[in-house]
Amino acid sequence: MGLSKVTLASIEAQVAEWLRSQSGLGNERLIGEMLRTVLKLAKDEPSRGDLKILNRALKELRQGFKIFAPYGSVRKVSIFGSTRIDEKDAYYLAAKNLGRRLGEQGFMVITGAGPGVMQAGHEGAGGEKSFGVNIRLPSIQNANRFIRGDPKLMNFHFFFTRKLMFVKEADAVVIFPGGFGTHDELAEELTLAQTGKGQLVPIILVDLPGGNYWQEWQTFLKEAVLRRGYISEKDLSLFTIVNDVDAAVREIQTFYYNYHSYRFVKQNLVIRLNYPPKPGLVDALNREFTDILLSGKIKETEPLPEESDDPETLHLRRLLFHFNREDFAGLRQMIDFINREG
């Protein structure tokens, strides 16, 4: 049985009164929408199973948001790869070296908290610069010894809430060779980048010197996927293959050399830059990237009023244009151009 109409009306009145008392904090409208959605859910009389899914998902996301919140200003790198390698494996040693190098350059590391490549990333970065996003499996995946007991370790029941944390928090993704889980993460990262459902970040596929794991994968991609027209040639720019850990670190640093971030404001896209555009950059962008514009031209702009809710970026220089919201591979190429030429 659902809640009675009288009870729901009473709760709705309490919600309205509470929201009035919170006026001025900035988020009351969104919180109000969430509370009213819960009340609508009560009216729908969902099954107990559906309620358990929603309840657990909300709790997991809240926990994740709370743990990551103090580190919002720090760039983070998600690392994926096989769990089925030991600590003497060459891929383990490479992932450990990557974690160490990223930590030295001021990045924090996010891994799935399990064994193999995940453990290597934590060992290299150290607990202070590591986040563990663990998944509870039927066979029980215990957190590795380098993140176990750390306050930045999270345990998730659902893959989708866990994946949201990886996507939301990562400023770059580095993927070592692995099995189904590794390719699941890779396919999701590429899909989110291609469709614009996630922020564009460096997606770097790392092998060992002389290794051909990712080259074989790319050959399949070109011959079986690109050749049939399932992706475009531009989509190949959404990822980079390297055979050296230092090259992976350089790729991340280069991506954020001048480019800082982007944000949609109404019909326009705003790209924030770390440095003022060099003379001629805007003209060059308008020559090279007209195909990703829906109308008008690329131009410099001051921070827009709608960006006032992100005060930490208001000092940055900006480019503004009417992006077609389709060609995110082209947008990635534009970011590379800005870092190289601007």
C-alpha positions in Angstrom: 0.0 0.0 0.0 1.2 3.5 -0.8 1.0 6.5 1.4 -2.4 8.0 1.8 -3.3 11.2 0.0 -3.6 13.0 3.4 -0.1 11.9 4.4 1.4 12.9 1.0 -0.3 16.3 1.2 1.1 16.8 4.7 4.6 15.9 3.5 4.4 18.1 0.5 3.4 21.0 2.8 6.4 20.3 5.0 8.7 20.2 2.0 7.3 23.6 0.8 7.8 25.1 4.2 11.4 23.7 4.5 12.3 25.1 1.1 11.0 28.5 2.0 13.3 28.4 5.1 16.3 27.5 2.9 15.8 30.4 0.5 19.1 31.9 -0.6 21.4 28.9 -0.4 21.3 28.3 -4.2 20.4 24.6 -4.4 16.9 24.7 -2.9 15.1 24.4 -6.2 17.0 21.2 -7.2 16.6 19.7 -3.8 12.9 20.5 -3.9 12.6 18.8 -7.3 14.3 15.7 -5.9 12.0 15.6 -2.9 8.9 16.0 -5.0 10.1 13.2 -7.3 10.3 10.9 -4.2 6.8 11.9 -3.3 5.6 11.1 -6.9 7.4 7.8 -6.6 5.3 7.0 -3.5 2.1 7.7 -5.4 3.3 5.3 -8.2 3.4 2.5 -5.7 6.5 0.8 -7.2 7.6 -2.7 -6.2 9.9 -3.2 -3.2 12.6 -4.3 -5.6 12.5 -1.0 -7.6 12.6 1.0 -4.4 15.6 -1.0 -3.1 17.5 -0.2 -6.4 16.7 3.5 -6.2 17.5 3.7 -2.5 20.9 1.9 -2.8 21.9 3.9 -5.9 21.1 7.2 -4.2 23.1 6.2 -1.1 26.1 5.1 -3.3 26.1 8.3 -5.3 25.9 10.4 -2.2 28.8 8.6 -0.6 30.9 9.0 -3.8 30.1 12.7 -4.2 30.9 13.3 -0.5 34.3 11.6 -0.7 35.4 13.3 -3.9 34.1 16.8 -3.0 37.2 18.0 -1.0 39.4 17.2 -4.0 37.4 19.0 -6.7 40.3 21.3 -7.7 42.8 18.4 -8.2 43.1 16.7 -11.7 42.5 13.0 -11.5 43.4 10.1 -13.8 41.4 6.8 -13.9 43.5 3.7 -14.6 42.1 0.5 -16.0 43.6 -2.9 -17.0 43.8 -6.6 -16.2 43.2 -7.8 -12.7 44.9 -11.1 -13.7 48.5 -10.2 -13.5 50.9 -10.5 -10.5 53.3 -8.0 -9.0 56.2 -9.2 -11.2 54.4 -8.8 -14.5 55.7 -6.1 -16.8 52.3 -4.5 -17.1 52.1 -4.3 -13.3 55.4 -2.6 -13.1 54.4 -0.2 -15.9 51.1 0.7 -14.2 53.0 1.2 -10.9 55.4 3.5 -12.6 52.5 5.4 -14.1 50.9 5.9 -10.7 54.2 7.2 -9.4 54.8 9.6 -12.3 51.3 11.0 -12.1 51.6 11.6 -8.4 54.9 13.4 -8.9 53.1 15.7 -11.5 50.4 16.6 -9.1 47.6 14.2 -10.3 45.6 11.9 -8.2 44.8 8.3 -9.3 41.4 6.5 -9.4 41.3 2.8 -9.9 38.8 0.0 -9.2 40.7 -0.9 -5.9 41.1 -4.5 -6.9 44.3 -6.5 -7.8 46.5 -6.4 -10.9 46.7 -3.0 -12.7 44.4 -1.4 -10.2 46.7 -2.3 -7.3 49.7 -1.2 -9.3 48.3 2.2 -9.8 47.7 2.6 -6.1 51.0 1.3 -5.1 52.8 3.8 -7.4 50.7 6.8 -6.5 50.6 6.1 -2.8 47.5 6.2 -0.5 47.5 9.9 -0.1 47.0 10.4 -3.9 44.7 7.4 -4.5 41.0 6.8 -4.7 39.5 3.3 -4.7 36.2 2.7 -6.4 35.6 -0.9 -5.5 32.7 -3.2 -6.8 31.1 -5.8 -4.8 31.0 -9.1 -6.8 29.4 -12.4 -6.0 32.9 -13.8 -5.5 33.8 -10.8 -3.3 36.5 -8.5 -4.7 38.5 -7.3 -1.7 40.3 -4.0 -1.9 44.0 -4.2 -2.5 46.3 -3.6 0.5 47.4 -0.2 -0.7 43.9 1.3 -0.5 42.2 -0.9 2.1 41.1 1.1 5.1 41.7 4.4 3.3 38.9 7.0 3.8 39.0 7.5 0.0 37.9 3.9 -0.6 34.3 3.5 -1.9 32.4 0.2 -2.2 29.6 0.0 -4.8 26.9 -2.6 -5.4 26.0 -1.3 -8.9 28.4 -1.0 -11.8 26.4 2.0 -13.2 26.9 4.1 -10.0 30.6 3.1 -9.9 31.1 4.0 -13.6 29.5 7.3 -13.0 32.1 8.1 -10.4 34.9 7.2 -12.9 33.4 9.3 -15.6 32.5 12.3 -13.5 35.8 12.6 -11.7 38.4 11.6 -14.3 40.3 14.3 -16.1 42.1 11.6 -18.1 41.7 7.8 -18.7 44.6 5.5 -19.1 43.9 1.9 -20.1 46.4 -1.1 -20.0 45.6 -4.4 -21.8 43.0 -6.5 -20.1 39.9 -8.6 -20.5 36.1 -8.0 -20.8 36.0 -5.5 -18.0 38.8 -3.4 -19.4 37.2 -3.4 -22.9 33.8 -2.5 -21.3 35.4 0.6 -19.7 37.2 1.5 -23.0 34.0 1.2 -25.1 32.0 3.3 -22.6 34.7 6.0 -22.5 34.8 6.2 -26.3 31.0 6.2 -26.6 30.6 9.0 -24.0 33.3 11.0 -25.8 31.8 10.4 -29.3 28.3 11.4 -28.2 29.2 14.2 -25.9 27.6 12.7 -22.9 30.8 13.1 -20.9 33.5 15.8 -20.9 36.2 15.2 -23.5 39.4 13.9 -21.7 42.5 12.2 -22.9 41.8 8.5 -23.5 45.3 6.8 -23.6 45.9 3.2 -24.4 49.2 2.0 -23.0 51.3 -0.9 -24.0 54.9 -2.0 -23.3 57.7 -1.0 -25.7 57.4 -3.3 -28.7 53.9 -4.4 -27.6 51.1 -4.8 -30.1 48.0 -5.4 -28.0 46.4 -2.0 -28.8 47.7 -1.9 -32.3 45.9 -5.2 -33.0 42.8 -3.7 -31.5 43.1 -0.6 -33.7 43.5 -2.8 -36.7 40.3 -4.5 -35.9 38.7 -1.1 -35.4 39.8 0.1 -38.8 39.1 -3.0 -40.8 35.9 -4.2 -39.2 34.3 -1.0 -37.9 35.6 2.0 -39.7 35.6 0.3 -43.1 31.9 -0.5 -42.7 31.1 3.1 -41.9 30.1 2.4 -38.2 32.5 5.1 -37.1 34.2 8.0 -38.9 37.8 8.6 -39.5 37.7 11.5 -37.0 36.6 9.2 -34.3 40.0 7.7 -34.2 41.3 10.9 -32.7 39.3 10.3 -29.6 42.1 8.0 -28.3 45.9 7.8 -28.4 48.1 4.7 -28.3 51.5 4.9 -26.6 54.1 2.3 -25.7 55.7 4.2 -22.9 54.5 5.5 -19.5 56.2 8.8 -19.8 54.5 9.4 -23.2 51.1 8.8 -21.4 51.9 11.4 -18.8 53.1 13.9 -21.5 49.8 13.3 -23.4 47.8 14.3 -20.3 49.9 17.3 -19.6 49.8 18.5 -23.2 46.0 18.2 -23.3 45.7 20.6 -20.4 48.6 22.9 -21.5 46.3 25.7 -22.7 42.9 24.1 -22.8 41.3 24.1 -19.3 37.6 23.0 -19.7 34.4 23.7 -21.6 30.8 24.3 -20.8 27.6 24.7 -22.7 25.7 28.0 -22.1 22.4 28.0 -23.8 23.1 27.4 -27.5 26.8 28.2 -27.3 29.9 26.3 -26.2 32.5 28.2 -24.1 36.1 26.9 -24.1 38.2 28.1 -21.2 41.9 28.7 -21.8 44.8 28.8 -19.3 46.6 31.5 -21.4 45.4 34.3 -23.7 45.1 33.2 -27.3 48.2 33.9 -29.4 47.7 36.4 -32.3 46.0 34.7 -35.2 44.7 31.7 -33.2 41.0 32.7 -33.5 41.3 33.4 -37.2 43.1 30.0 -37.7 40.3 28.2 -35.7 37.7 29.8 -37.9 39.5 28.6 -41.0 40.1 25.0 -39.8 36.9 24.2 -37.9 34.0 25.8 -39.7 32.6 22.3 -40.1 31.8 21.9 -36.4 30.0 25.3 -36.2 26.2 25.5 -36.6 26.3 29.2 -37.3 28.4 32.3 -36.8 32.1 32.3 -35.9 34.5 31.5 -33.1 35.3 34.6 -31.0 36.9 35.6 -27.7 34.5 36.5 -24.9 34.5 37.5 -21.3 32.9 35.1 -18.7 29.2 34.9 -19.3 26.7 35.7 -16.5 25.6 32.1 -16.5 29.1 31.0 -15.4 29.1 32.9 -12.1 28.3 29.7 -10.3 31.9 28.5 -11.2 34.0 31.3 -9.7 37.3 29.4 -9.8 37.3 29.7 -13.6 36.2 33.3 -14.0 39.8 34.5 -14.4 40.4 32.3 -17.5 40.2 33.6 -21.1 37.4 32.2 -23.2 36.4 31.2 -26.7 32.7 31.2 -27.7 31.0 29.6 -30.6 27.7 27.9 -31.8 28.9 24.2 -31.7 26.8 21.7 -33.7 26.7 19.3 -30.7 27.4 16.4 -33.0 31.1 16.4 -34.0 32.8 15.8 -30.7 35.7 14.2 -32.5 36.1 17.4 -34.3 36.0 19.3 -31.0 38.7 17.1 -29.7 40.8 18.0 -32.7 40.1 21.7 -32.0 41.4 21.2 -28.5 44.6 19.6 -29.8 45.0 22.6 -32.2 44.6 25.1 -29.4 47.2 23.4 -27.3 49.6 23.2 -30.3 49.1 26.6 -31.9 47.5 28.8 -29.2 
